[in-house]
Structure formats: C-alpha cells, structure tokens
Amino acid sequence: MFNFGRNRPSLFSEKLFDQKIKNKIMSLNLMDMLQGNMSDALIDQLSNQIGGADRQQTAKATEGIMTTLMGALAKNASTPEGASSLFNALEKDHDGGILNDLSGLIGGNVRPEQQRAANGMGILKHLLGGKQNGAIDMISQMSGLDSGKTGNLMSMLAPIIMGTLGQTKRQQGLDVGGIASLLTNSVATQRGSNNPTMDLVTRMLDADGDGSIVDDVASKGLGILSRFLGRKRR
C-alpha cells in the first residue's frame, strides 16, 4: 500500500499554522515597542543633546516623530517592491543591535560597523524624501519645539525606529509579508485609538509637493493634538 503524502502536513495544519502567525502579528504594536524604549532618562538626554530643549516639548515631539515615521514605513511597505526594499534594508543594516546602547547612539558614539544603522539623515531621506521639511514643520507646530531642534531630534530617533523594527523582525521571524502586516496593523491601531496625529501624517504623506499641511494642523487644533501627544508621558 502506497502512502503518498504521509509526511506532508495536512491542509488544516497549514491553515492553523498560518492563523497562528497572523495572530502573533496582530498582537504586535510597533508604537508600544518604540515607547518602551523611551525612558525618562533617554528623553532627558535627547532634550540636552538637541540644545537644552524643554523636556515636555521634546517628549511630545518624540511621540509625533514616532507616529510620522511609522506611517512613512507603512506607506513604503504598502507595495510589494517597497516591502521587499524595506525587508532587505532591515536584513542588511538594521538587526536591532544599535538598541543595545541608546545613550551612546544619541551621544554620537557608535561602532564603525554601525555607522549605516546610525545614519539618521540617510534613513529620513529614504522614508520621507522631499516631504521631510513638511513633516518637521507639522511636528514642530504640534509640539511647540522649534523646527531646527525638531529636525535634529528626528534624525536621532530614525535609527531607533528602524532598529526596533529590525529587532522585531529578527526575534519574531517575520518575512516580507509579516513586516508589511505589522506596520499596517500598527497604523490601524493608532487610528483606532483616535490619534489625530496619524490622520495628519497620512495627509502629509499623500499630499503633493513638499507635504506641507500647516493649515490642516491649525484646523485640527493645536491644543487637542498637544494634549494627545503628551498624555502618555505623564
């Protein structure tokens, strides 16, 4: 008697395995992971590093930057080509090792082999392109932090965001589709939490030209946005 396929998993087993992977991805939230890296001491160091900024403004700007770059990552990964490009970048340069010494990263003290992973300006250019200034202006308005300090803060946080995503990819064994799903779900979670910043980020990324949405920020109400950005750091 022949038993073709005896060692092959059943279709039910394959579907169950796929569902377990989907459930695992659904349980992950990139924003929660990012916020977990932002200790009070790290916020203080960031404030000092960008020129003695107000701590509360730095915390609010940090929230806005994380939301913005997470939205940009999700947009980039929304096409097969973009998702593949992001996956390859994580494989090559962003395994999460840079998170082992965040204080050193912020202070500009990184090992030679981590230079590409620590290149915040390069990351921002790839993620935001010509909309970088529009993003900086938006976050500056929402947080009260001046645009120069906001830009510096953004370049410091970009490697942390990529490192966190790369670390999650490695630890959870995510493939290209898993990375794209993680980002999509994380953005959806922010929208579901009534985060007004995510709506503005989406408008900024979808806008023509440099992505400036100064009028939209004003119409949303700076007080509402500011309170939302600051409420999780109290």
ZADO-1210 file (C-alpha; in nm, 4 decimals, padded with zeros to 6 digits):
<atoms>
<atom x="00.0000" y="00.0000" z="00.0000" code="MET" pos="1"/>
<atom x="00.1396" y="00.3341" z="-00.1013" code="PHE" pos="2"/>
<atom x="00.1046" y="00.6307" z="00.1343" code="ASN" pos="3"/>
<atom x="00.1807" y="00.9273" z="-00.0825" code="PHE" pos="4"/>
<atom x="00.1976" y="01.2479" z="00.1189" code="GLY" pos="5"/>
<atom x="00.2204" y="01.0717" z="00.4549" code="ARG" pos="6"/>
<atom x="00.4844" y="01.3184" z="00.5719" code="ASN" pos="7"/>
<atom x="00.3166" y="01.6239" z="00.4269" code="ARG" pos="8"/>
<atom x="00.1258" y="01.8479" z="00.6703" code="PRO" pos="9"/>
<atom x="-00.2483" y="01.8474" z="00.6244" code="SER" pos="10"/>
<atom x="-00.4214" y="02.1483" z="00.4742" code="LEU" pos="11"/>
<atom x="-00.5838" y="02.2028" z="00.8139" code="PHE" pos="12"/>
<atom x="-00.2417" y="02.2096" z="00.9834" code="SER" pos="13"/>
<atom x="-00.1098" y="02.4583" z="00.7291" code="GLU" pos="14"/>
<atom x="-00.4081" y="02.6868" z="00.7811" code="LYS" pos="15"/>
<atom x="-00.3741" y="02.6585" z="01.1591" code="LEU" pos="16"/>
<atom x="-00.0047" y="02.7496" z="01.1356" code="PHE" pos="17"/>
<atom x="-00.0841" y="03.0480" z="00.9126" code="ASP" pos="18"/>
<atom x="-00.3508" y="03.1640" z="01.1565" code="GLN" pos="19"/>
<atom x="-00.1067" y="03.1430" z="01.4471" code="LYS" pos="20"/>
<atom x="00.1367" y="03.3639" z="01.2563" code="ILE" pos="21"/>
<atom x="-00.1395" y="03.6131" z="01.1781" code="LYS" pos="22"/>
<atom x="-00.2468" y="03.6190" z="01.5420" code="ASN" pos="23"/>
<atom x="00.1124" y="03.6781" z="01.6507" code="LYS" pos="24"/>
<atom x="00.1483" y="03.9711" z="01.4128" code="ILE" pos="25"/>
<atom x="-00.1867" y="04.1147" z="01.5213" code="MET" pos="26"/>
<atom x="-00.0677" y="04.1113" z="01.8823" code="SER" pos="27"/>
<atom x="00.2379" y="04.3222" z="01.7976" code="LEU" pos="28"/>
<atom x="00.2236" y="04.7011" z="01.8056" code="ASN" pos="29"/>
<atom x="00.5280" y="04.8905" z="01.6844" code="LEU" pos="30"/>
<atom x="00.4276" y="05.2074" z="01.8690" code="MET" pos="31"/>
<atom x="00.4181" y="05.0226" z="02.2018" code="ASP" pos="32"/>
<atom x="00.7654" y="04.8840" z="02.1338" code="MET" pos="33"/>
<atom x="00.9004" y="05.2265" z="02.0445" code="LEU" pos="34"/>
<atom x="00.7521" y="05.3871" z="02.3531" code="GLN" pos="35"/>
<atom x="00.9040" y="05.1076" z="02.5602" code="GLY" pos="36"/>
<atom x="01.2486" y="05.2274" z="02.4521" code="ASN" pos="37"/>
<atom x="01.1796" y="05.5882" z="02.5505" code="MET" pos="38"/>
<atom x="01.2699" y="05.6034" z="02.9191" code="SER" pos="39"/>
<atom x="01.2558" y="05.9298" z="03.1126" code="ASP" pos="40"/>
<atom x="01.6352" y="05.9353" z="03.1232" code="ALA" pos="41"/>
<atom x="01.6509" y="05.8981" z="02.7451" code="LEU" pos="42"/>
<atom x="01.4058" y="06.1856" z="02.6938" code="ILE" pos="43"/>
<atom x="01.6239" y="06.3986" z="02.9208" code="ASP" pos="44"/>
<atom x="01.9316" y="06.3070" z="02.7173" code="GLN" pos="45"/>
<atom x="01.7535" y="06.3862" z="02.3912" code="LEU" pos="46"/>
<atom x="01.6463" y="06.7244" z="02.5310" code="SER" pos="47"/>
<atom x="02.0043" y="06.8080" z="02.6230" code="ASN" pos="48"/>
<atom x="02.1505" y="06.6733" z="02.3001" code="GLN" pos="49"/>
<atom x="01.9354" y="06.8933" z="02.0766" code="ILE" pos="50"/>
<atom x="02.0311" y="07.2063" z="02.2657" code="GLY" pos="51"/>
<atom x="01.8668" y="07.2168" z="02.6053" code="GLY" pos="52"/>
<atom x="01.5093" y="07.1866" z="02.4814" code="ALA" pos="53"/>
<atom x="01.2052" y="07.1899" z="02.7076" code="ASP" pos="54"/>
<atom x="01.1543" y="06.8335" z="02.8273" code="ARG" pos="55"/>
<atom x="00.7776" y="06.8272" z="02.7733" code="GLN" pos="56"/>
<atom x="00.8144" y="06.9626" z="02.4205" code="GLN" pos="57"/>
<atom x="01.0799" y="06.7016" z="02.3474" code="THR" pos="58"/>
<atom x="00.8506" y="06.4245" z="02.4726" code="ALA" pos="59"/>
<atom x="00.5612" y="06.5497" z="02.2592" code="LYS" pos="60"/>
<atom x="00.7830" y="06.5847" z="01.9524" code="ALA" pos="61"/>
<atom x="00.9176" y="06.2329" z="02.0101" code="THR" pos="62"/>
<atom x="00.5623" y="06.0936" z="02.0055" code="GLU" pos="63"/>
<atom x="00.4879" y="06.2859" z="01.6867" code="GLY" pos="64"/>
<atom x="00.8076" y="06.1710" z="01.5162" code="ILE" pos="65"/>
<atom x="00.7452" y="05.8063" z="01.6022" code="MET" pos="66"/>
<atom x="00.3924" y="05.8308" z="01.4637" code="THR" pos="67"/>
<atom x="00.5152" y="06.0042" z="01.1484" code="THR" pos="68"/>
<atom x="00.7957" y="05.7614" z="01.0703" code="LEU" pos="69"/>
<atom x="00.5783" y="05.4610" z="01.1459" code="MET" pos="70"/>
<atom x="00.3256" y="05.5965" z="00.8962" code="GLY" pos="71"/>
<atom x="00.6015" y="05.6516" z="00.6399" code="ALA" pos="72"/>
<atom x="00.7289" y="05.2966" z="00.6870" code="LEU" pos="73"/>
<atom x="00.3771" y="05.1589" z="00.6405" code="ALA" pos="74"/>
<atom x="00.3277" y="05.3637" z="00.3247" code="LYS" pos="75"/>
<atom x="00.6616" y="05.2469" z="00.1827" code="ASN" pos="76"/>
<atom x="00.5734" y="04.8855" z="00.2614" code="ALA" pos="77"/>
<atom x="00.2273" y="04.9099" z="00.1028" code="SER" pos="78"/>
<atom x="00.3599" y="04.7879" z="-00.2342" code="THR" pos="79"/>
<atom x="00.5441" y="04.4593" z="-00.2978" code="PRO" pos="80"/>
<atom x="00.8503" y="04.6473" z="-00.4200" code="GLU" pos="81"/>
<atom x="00.8533" y="04.8805" z="-00.1212" code="GLY" pos="82"/>
<atom x="00.8023" y="04.5987" z="00.1283" code="ALA" pos="83"/>
<atom x="01.0848" y="04.3992" z="-00.0287" code="SER" pos="84"/>
<atom x="01.3165" y="04.7012" z="-00.0235" code="SER" pos="85"/>
<atom x="01.2409" y="04.7642" z="00.3445" code="LEU" pos="86"/>
<atom x="01.2930" y="04.3981" z="00.4319" code="PHE" pos="87"/>
<atom x="01.6307" y="04.3965" z="00.2575" code="ASN" pos="88"/>
<atom x="01.7363" y="04.7144" z="00.4393" code="ALA" pos="89"/>
<atom x="01.6463" y="04.5555" z="00.7724" code="LEU" pos="90"/>
<atom x="01.8384" y="04.2416" z="00.6799" code="GLU" pos="91"/>
<atom x="02.1463" y="04.4355" z="00.5788" code="LYS" pos="92"/>
<atom x="02.1752" y="04.7213" z="00.8269" code="ASP" pos="93"/>
<atom x="01.9099" y="04.7130" z="01.0984" code="HIS" pos="94"/>
<atom x="01.9127" y="04.3992" z="01.3127" code="ASP" pos="95"/>
<atom x="01.8390" y="04.5884" z="01.6339" code="GLY" pos="96"/>
<atom x="02.1916" y="04.5726" z="01.7704" code="GLY" pos="97"/>
<atom x="02.2038" y="04.9503" z="01.7818" code="ILE" pos="98"/>
<atom x="01.9428" y="04.9421" z="02.0594" code="LEU" pos="99"/>
<atom x="02.1971" y="04.7906" z="02.2979" code="ASN" pos="100"/>
<atom x="02.3464" y="05.1343" z="02.3650" code="ASP" pos="101"/>
<atom x="02.0868" y="05.4033" z="02.3024" code="LEU" pos="102"/>
<atom x="02.2727" y="05.6532" z="02.5177" code="SER" pos="103"/>
<atom x="02.5815" y="05.6080" z="02.3027" code="GLY" pos="104"/>
<atom x="02.3760" y="05.6369" z="01.9837" code="LEU" pos="105"/>
<atom x="02.2212" y="05.9659" z="02.0922" code="ILE" pos="106"/>
<atom x="02.5602" y="06.0935" z="02.2005" code="GLY" pos="107"/>
<atom x="02.7085" y="06.0076" z="01.8608" code="GLY" pos="108"/>
<atom x="02.9260" y="05.7242" z="01.9924" code="ASN" pos="109"/>
<atom x="02.8641" y="05.4230" z="01.7681" code="VAL" pos="110"/>
<atom x="03.0928" y="05.1473" z="01.6496" code="ARG" pos="111"/>
<atom x="03.2267" y="05.1679" z="01.2912" code="PRO" pos="112"/>
<atom x="03.0175" y="04.8704" z="01.1811" code="GLU" pos="113"/>
<atom x="02.7030" y="05.0507" z="01.2994" code="GLN" pos="114"/>
<atom x="02.7555" y="05.3695" z="01.1005" code="GLN" pos="115"/>
<atom x="02.4951" y="05.2806" z="00.8370" code="ARG" pos="116"/>
<atom x="02.2418" y="05.1779" z="01.1007" code="ALA" pos="117"/>
<atom x="02.3020" y="05.5076" z="01.2829" code="ALA" pos="118"/>
<atom x="02.2700" y="05.7268" z="00.9727" code="ASN" pos="119"/>
<atom x="01.9513" y="05.9089" z="01.0682" code="GLY" pos="120"/>
<atom x="01.9666" y="06.1594" z="00.7838" code="MET" pos="121"/>
<atom x="02.0003" y="05.8791" z="00.5300" code="GLY" pos="122"/>
<atom x="01.7030" y="05.6960" z="00.6791" code="ILE" pos="123"/>
<atom x="01.4882" y="06.0098" z="00.6701" code="LEU" pos="124"/>
<atom x="01.5813" y="06.0835" z="00.3102" code="LYS" pos="125"/>
<atom x="01.4711" y="05.7356" z="00.2099" code="HIS" pos="126"/>
<atom x="01.1495" y="05.7354" z="00.4143" code="LEU" pos="127"/>
<atom x="01.0284" y="06.0924" z="00.3639" code="LEU" pos="128"/>
<atom x="01.2123" y="06.2202" z="00.0576" code="GLY" pos="129"/>
<atom x="01.1060" y="06.5734" z="-00.0265" code="GLY" pos="130"/>
<atom x="00.8418" y="06.5696" z="00.2478" code="LYS" pos="131"/>
<atom x="01.0921" y="06.5786" z="00.5309" code="GLN" pos="132"/>
<atom x="01.0597" y="06.9545" z="00.5838" code="ASN" pos="133"/>
<atom x="00.6810" y="06.9282" z="00.5775" code="GLY" pos="134"/>
<atom x="00.6970" y="06.6590" z="00.8452" code="ALA" pos="135"/>
<atom x="00.9318" y="06.8676" z="01.0592" code="ILE" pos="136"/>
<atom x="00.7054" y="07.1728" z="01.0353" code="ASP" pos="137"/>
<atom x="00.3998" y="06.9641" z="01.1267" code="MET" pos="138"/>
<atom x="00.5643" y="06.8121" z="01.4348" code="ILE" pos="139"/>
<atom x="00.7123" y="07.1470" z="01.5378" code="SER" pos="140"/>
<atom x="00.3686" y="07.3065" z="01.5343" code="GLN" pos="141"/>
<atom x="00.2117" y="07.0229" z="01.7311" code="MET" pos="142"/>
<atom x="00.4818" y="07.0011" z="01.9981" code="SER" pos="143"/>
<atom x="00.5958" y="07.3620" z="02.0320" code="GLY" pos="144"/>
<atom x="00.9567" y="07.2564" z="01.9700" code="LEU" pos="145"/>
<atom x="01.1281" y="07.4794" z="01.7141" code="ASP" pos="146"/>
<atom x="01.1860" y="07.3321" z="01.3700" code="SER" pos="147"/>
<atom x="01.5652" y="07.3162" z="01.3963" code="GLY" pos="148"/>
<atom x="01.5533" y="07.1100" z="01.7142" code="LYS" pos="149"/>
<atom x="01.2697" y="06.9001" z="01.5739" code="THR" pos="150"/>
<atom x="01.4802" y="06.8127" z="01.2699" code="GLY" pos="151"/>
<atom x="01.7754" y="06.7143" z="01.4871" code="ASN" pos="152"/>
<atom x="01.5511" y="06.5059" z="01.7101" code="LEU" pos="153"/>
<atom x="01.4024" y="06.3301" z="01.4094" code="MET" pos="154"/>
<atom x="01.7457" y="06.2292" z="01.2794" code="SER" pos="155"/>
<atom x="01.8346" y="06.0879" z="01.6242" code="MET" pos="156"/>
<atom x="01.5136" y="05.8867" z="01.6507" code="LEU" pos="157"/>
<atom x="01.5123" y="05.7430" z="01.2977" code="ALA" pos="158"/>
<atom x="01.7807" y="05.4788" z="01.3725" code="PRO" pos="159"/>
<atom x="01.5945" y="05.3757" z="01.6889" code="ILE" pos="160"/>
<atom x="01.2741" y="05.3215" z="01.4920" code="ILE" pos="161"/>
<atom x="01.4492" y="05.1173" z="01.2233" code="MET" pos="162"/>
<atom x="01.6389" y="04.9229" z="01.4894" code="GLY" pos="163"/>
<atom x="01.3183" y="04.8414" z="01.6757" code="THR" pos="164"/>
<atom x="01.1532" y="04.7183" z="01.3568" code="LEU" pos="165"/>
<atom x="01.4606" y="04.5139" z="01.2646" code="GLY" pos="166"/>
<atom x="01.4834" y="04.3627" z="01.6115" code="GLN" pos="167"/>
<atom x="01.1162" y="04.2618" z="01.5956" code="THR" pos="168"/>
<atom x="01.1682" y="04.1067" z="01.2525" code="LYS" pos="169"/>
<atom x="01.4586" y="03.9003" z="01.3840" code="ARG" pos="170"/>
<atom x="01.3012" y="03.7947" z="01.7131" code="GLN" pos="171"/>
<atom x="00.9613" y="03.7079" z="01.5634" code="GLN" pos="172"/>
<atom x="01.0942" y="03.5560" z="01.2409" code="GLY" pos="173"/>
<atom x="00.8876" y="03.7891" z="01.0210" code="LEU" pos="174"/>
<atom x="00.9090" y="03.7682" z="00.6435" code="ASP" pos="175"/>
<atom x="00.8306" y="04.0442" z="00.3935" code="VAL" pos="176"/>
<atom x="00.4570" y="03.9990" z="00.4347" code="GLY" pos="177"/>
<atom x="00.4897" y="03.9883" z="00.8119" code="GLY" pos="178"/>
<atom x="00.6727" y="04.3216" z="00.8201" code="ILE" pos="179"/>
<atom x="00.4102" y="04.4832" z="00.5967" code="ALA" pos="180"/>
<atom x="00.1281" y="04.3427" z="00.8112" code="SER" pos="181"/>
<atom x="00.2933" y="04.4588" z="01.1335" code="LEU" pos="182"/>
<atom x="00.3179" y="04.8137" z="01.0022" code="LEU" pos="183"/>
<atom x="-00.0361" y="04.8149" z="00.8626" code="THR" pos="184"/>
<atom x="-00.1784" y="04.6835" z="01.1900" code="ASN" pos="185"/>
<atom x="00.0232" y="04.9305" z="01.3976" code="SER" pos="186"/>
<atom x="-00.1072" y="05.2232" z="01.1943" code="VAL" pos="187"/>
<atom x="-00.4630" y="05.0885" z="01.2188" code="ALA" pos="188"/>
<atom x="-00.4251" y="05.0625" z="01.5968" code="THR" pos="189"/>
<atom x="-00.3226" y="05.4281" z="01.6153" code="GLN" pos="190"/>
<atom x="-00.6232" y="05.5281" z="01.4082" code="ARG" pos="191"/>
<atom x="-00.8451" y="05.3166" z="01.6306" code="GLY" pos="192"/>
<atom x="-00.7130" y="05.4962" z="01.9374" code="SER" pos="193"/>
<atom x="-00.8351" y="05.8259" z="01.7880" code="ASN" pos="194"/>
<atom x="-00.4818" y="05.9543" z="01.7415" code="ASN" pos="195"/>
<atom x="-00.5348" y="06.2776" z="01.5431" code="PRO" pos="196"/>
<atom x="-00.1658" y="06.2837" z="01.4552" code="THR" pos="197"/>
<atom x="-00.1969" y="05.9704" z="01.2422" code="MET" pos="198"/>
<atom x="-00.4652" y="06.1343" z="01.0280" code="ASP" pos="199"/>
<atom x="-00.2386" y="06.4340" z="00.9716" code="LEU" pos="200"/>
<atom x="00.0563" y="06.2077" z="00.8934" code="VAL" pos="201"/>
<atom x="-00.1491" y="06.0304" z="00.6289" code="THR" pos="202"/>
<atom x="-00.2495" y="06.3634" z="00.4731" code="ARG" pos="203"/>
<atom x="00.1095" y="06.4837" z="00.4795" code="MET" pos="204"/>
<atom x="00.2422" y="06.1682" z="00.3123" code="LEU" pos="205"/>
<atom x="-00.0318" y="06.1751" z="00.0487" code="ASP" pos="206"/>
<atom x="-00.0051" y="06.5493" z="-00.0212" code="ALA" pos="207"/>
<atom x="00.1533" y="06.6831" z="-00.3372" code="ASP" pos="208"/>
<atom x="00.4834" y="06.8677" z="-00.3305" code="GLY" pos="209"/>
<atom x="00.6690" y="06.9004" z="-00.0008" code="ASP" pos="210"/>
<atom x="00.3849" y="06.7607" z="00.2092" code="GLY" pos="211"/>
<atom x="00.3179" y="07.0870" z="00.3925" code="SER" pos="212"/>
<atom x="-00.0123" y="07.0717" z="00.5812" code="ILE" pos="213"/>
<atom x="00.0266" y="07.3757" z="00.8044" code="VAL" pos="214"/>
<atom x="-00.3364" y="07.4744" z="00.7530" code="ASP" pos="215"/>
<atom x="-00.4554" y="07.1228" z="00.8421" code="ASP" pos="216"/>
<atom x="-00.2588" y="07.1286" z="01.1661" code="VAL" pos="217"/>
<atom x="-00.4170" y="07.4607" z="01.2579" code="ALA" pos="218"/>
<atom x="-00.7661" y="07.3386" z="01.1728" code="SER" pos="219"/>
<atom x="-00.7235" y="07.0272" z="01.3895" code="LYS" pos="220"/>
<atom x="-00.6482" y="07.2453" z="01.6873" code="GLY" pos="221"/>
<atom x="-00.3020" y="07.2595" z="01.8365" code="LEU" pos="222"/>
<atom x="-00.4400" y="07.2131" z="02.1878" code="GLY" pos="223"/>
<atom x="-00.6088" y="06.8831" z="02.1037" code="ILE" pos="224"/>
<atom x="-00.3000" y="06.7481" z="01.9282" code="LEU" pos="225"/>
<atom x="-00.0667" y="06.8669" z="02.2010" code="SER" pos="226"/>
<atom x="-00.2742" y="06.7041" z="02.4737" code="ARG" pos="227"/>
<atom x="-00.2862" y="06.3768" z="02.2815" code="PHE" pos="228"/>
<atom x="00.0886" y="06.3714" z="02.2225" code="LEU" pos="229"/>
<atom x="00.1675" y="06.4463" z="02.5834" code="GLY" pos="230"/>
<atom x="-00.0855" y="06.2338" z="02.7671" code="ARG" pos="231"/>
<atom x="00.1124" y="05.9065" z="02.7551" code="LYS" pos="232"/>
<atom x="00.4210" y="06.0573" z="02.9160" code="ARG" pos="233"/>
<atom x="00.2554" y="06.1829" z="03.2302" code="ARG" pos="234"/>
</atoms>
